[in-house]
């Protein structure tokens, strides 16, 4: 049979969209990590990898290995788990799916009709998503406004000093968790991270997460810093306060301490760019955990900074703190 390049390309594109990558990961023998997973993101472990699997904005299924920093589609996931060639991967996906590919058109004309319907559906869902985010963000902002600063977790559990707590932005939820508000590129509230611990039925439980149906921006610990010349990145809110606590008084006067809370959200990079442009920042430092995950975040953040500010290459200075996580030991 003569090879039809256009037909093959349509099939490959349909496989990326139609084959549920979470089901396929199970087929490949990968182990689902329920605790690390969250809405829209299923986390699987295989070998030394920690794979975050989700549907991207274009409806294609993709994955990102939090440890190595590598990413890919369904075919590359096959190669990650089993090795082999792209052809072998495609054959395995075809057999797994049983030839059922709703978004595959038998001809270019049929494909165009299918793609149009799919795009209209995508646009409708995106409008609905943005409406949901706007409503949820407004509700969470109202909740945040009623929060106090009666701390016990940050000082007693995490060893953050009263001086640092007085100088930085945070609040406490009604459950006693520390709350770290995120802002977008316009310095507007867009959600918050929370972190805390409670004893329930005699069992100590840790709580951490991000507000539902909102988008991550950045947590800015010291927004009153008047004339900053540097941005220092950490991961979560507690890490950011710990990094702030280990900084000298002089550093606190000219460094913006921000947290990105794990993998960046859609508004994170825009918020960072806005800060850099607003204050003409040309110096960055990174303070993430010195473990596999932290090293991955360090490498990715460094690469993003270089890519985002190509005109700064001759002037921009990015340093990785030797202590890389400047973290206060948790008290027992």
N, C-alpha and C positions, 0 to 999 in steps of 0.2 A: 504494500500500500504506500502510495506517495505521501511523503511527509508534508503536512499542511502547517506552516509556521504560524499563520494567523490563528488557526483553530487551536493550536497548542498554547499560544499566548493567552487565549480566552480561557482555556481550561485552567492554566496556572493561576490566573487572576481570580477565577471563581473558587479555586481551592483555598486561596488565602482568605477569602471572605466567608465561605460557606461551611468550612470544617471547623467545628468548635474545638479550639486548641486545648481547652482544659480536658475534654474527653480524649483527645489524641495524646496528651501528655500521660494520661493513665495507661493508654495503649502501649506507650513507649517504656512503661515500667517506672515512671517517675512517681515520687511520693508527695501527696498533697499535704501541705502544712496549713491546717485550718487556723491556727493561732496567728500566723503571720499574714493571712489573707484578710482582705477587707472588700467593701462593696465595689464591684466591678473589676477587682484584681484578685486572681487566684495565684497563690504562691506554691510552687512545687520545688522539691529538693531532689537532686540527682548527683551522685559523686560529691564533689566539693562545691557544686553550684546551687544557687538559690534563685529560682526562676520566677519572675513576676510576669503573669500571663493576663492579657486584657485585649479588648477591642479598641483600636485607635479611632480617631475622629472620622477617618475615611472608611470605617467598618471592617478594615482588615484586621485579622488576629495577629498579634505580635507578642514577643517576649523580651524581657530584659533580665540578664543575670546580674543580680545586685553585688555579687562578689567579684566577678571578673570585669564587669562593665560592658560586656558584649551584648548585642541585641540581634534580633532576626525575625524571620517569618517561620511558617510551619516546616518548610524544607530544611532550613538551618537547624531547627529544633531536632529533627530526625538525625541530622549529622552530628549534633552535639551529643545525643544519647546513644547512637549506634554507629556513627562514622558513615562511611560509604559516600556515594556520589549523589549528585542532584537527581540523576535519572532514577537511581534506586529509591531516593526519597519520594519522588513523584509517583512511582509505582506503588509504594507502600501506602501513600495517602489515598490513591485511587482505590486500592483494595479495601482500605479501612472505611472509606465513605460509601463504597458500593455503587459508585457512579451517580449518586444523587447530588446534583449541584444546581440548586434553583436559580443561581445568577449566571449560569452558562447558557449563552445563545448558540444555536446551531449554525447561525450565519451572522455576518457582520450587521445586517439589517435588524435581525432579531435581537442581537446583542445591544444595539443602540436603543431599542425600545426598552429592554430590561434595565439598562443603565439609567435611562431617563426616569423610570418609575422609582428606581432605587435612590437616585439623587433627590427626587422630590420628597421621598420618605425621610431621607437623612436630614434635609433642611427642616422638615416639620418637627422631627425629634429634637433637633438642635434648638429650635425656637422654644419648644416645651421645656427643654433642659435649662435654658437661660432664664425663663420665667420662674422655674422652680428655684434656681439658685438665688435670684433676686429676692423672692419671698422668704426663703430660708435665711439668707444673710440678714435681712431686715429683722426677722424674729430673733436671731442669735445676737444681733447688736443690741436689741432691747434687753435681752437676758443679761448680756455683759454689763449693761449700764447699771443694773441693780446689784452687781457683785461688790463685795467689800474687799479689804486687804487684811483680813484676819488670818495670818499665816500660822501653820504648824508644820506642814509637810516640808516646805523649803528650808526652814531653819532647823527643825528637829530631825528630819529624815535625811536631808541632803547637805546640811552644814553650811548653808548660805548665811553670811553675816547680816546683822541688822543694818549695818552701813550700806551694804550692797542692795538690800531690800528697799531701803529708803531712796536710793538713787535710781532705781530701775522701774520699768513698767511691767506690772503683773497684777493679777487679781486672784480671788479665791472663789470657787464655786460653792453652792450650797452643800455639796457633798464633801467639801474640804480639800478638793483638788486644786493645785496651782493652775492658773489659766494664763496663757500667753497669746495676746491678740495679734493677728496678722493684718498687714496693710498691703494695698495694691500700689500701682504706679502713681496714683493720685493721692497717696497717703490716706486712703479711705479704708475703713474696717472691711475685711472680707471673710472673716471667720476666726476661730481660735483653736489652738492646741491646748489640751489639758493633760495633766500628769499628777497622780497622787496615789495614796494607799489607804485602805480601810480594813478594819478587822470585822469580818462578817461571820457570825456563828463560830467565833473562836479561831477563824482562819484569816490570816493576813493576805489581802489581795491587792495587786497593783493595777491601777487604771491608767491608761494612756490612749490618746487618739486625737481626732480632729473633728470639728463640728460637721454634722451630716448635711449633705446637699449644699455645700459651700466650696470655695476654691482656695487653695493655699496661696499666700503671697509671701511675705517675709515677716518674721518677728523682729522688731527693732527694740532692743533692751533700753537704750538710752537716747530717746528721741530729742532730748533737750540739749544734746551736744551741739554747741553753737557753730564752731568752725572746723568740722572734721577734715582730716587729710588722708584717712585710711579707713578701710572696711575690714573687719575681722569676722570670718564666717565660722559658725559652729552648726551642729545639727539641731537638736531640740532646744526648747526653752531653758530647761535646767542646765544643759551643757553651756548655753550662752551665758547664763548668770555665773556659772562656775568659771568660765573663761574671763569674764569681767572681774570676778573676785581676785583672780591671780594676776591681773594687770596692775601696773603701777598707777598712782594718782595722775601722773603726767600722761600716761597712755589713755586713761579714761577721758581726758580732756580733748583728745584729738582723734580718737578712734570710735567709729560706729560699730557696735557689737550686734550682729544679726544672726538669727537662726533660720535655717531653711526647712527644718522638720522633715528629714529624710529626702525622698525623691521629690524634686520640685513640682509644684502645680503649674497650671497654665499661666498664672499671674506672677509667679515667682521671678522669672527672668526679667519681665517688664519692670517690676518693682526695683530690682537691682540696678538695671540700666538707668532708671529715673533718678535713683540716689547718686549714682556716679556722675551723671550729667548735671544734676542740681548743685553738687558740691565740688565738681571738677576733680574727682578722686583719681589718683594715679598709683596708689599703693594698696595692696591687698595682702591679707594674711589668713591662713587657713588653720583651724583648730578642731579637727575631727578625731574620733577614736583611733588609737593605734591598734586596729585589728583589721581583718580582711574587709569588712564592710566600710570602716572608716577610711581605709586606704583607697577603696574604690571611689568614695565620695570626694576625697582629696584630688584624685586624678581627674575625675569628671569636672569638678568645679574649676580646676586650673585650666583645663581644656576649654571650658565654656568662656572663661574670662578672656583668654587669648583670642578666641573666635569672635566674641562680642565686641571687643575693642581693638580691632586690627590697627587703627591709627595710633594706638597708645604703645605699640610694641617697643619703640625706642625709649619710651619713658616709663612704662608701667613696670612696677616691681611687685612680684607675687612671691610671698615667702610662706613656707610650711613650718609651723612652730615645731620645735624639737619635741616638746612635751605632748603635742597633738593628741590627746585630749587634755586640756587644762580642766580637769574635773575634780571636784572636791569629793573625797571618799564618802560613801554612804555610811551613815552611822547605823550600828546594829539596833 
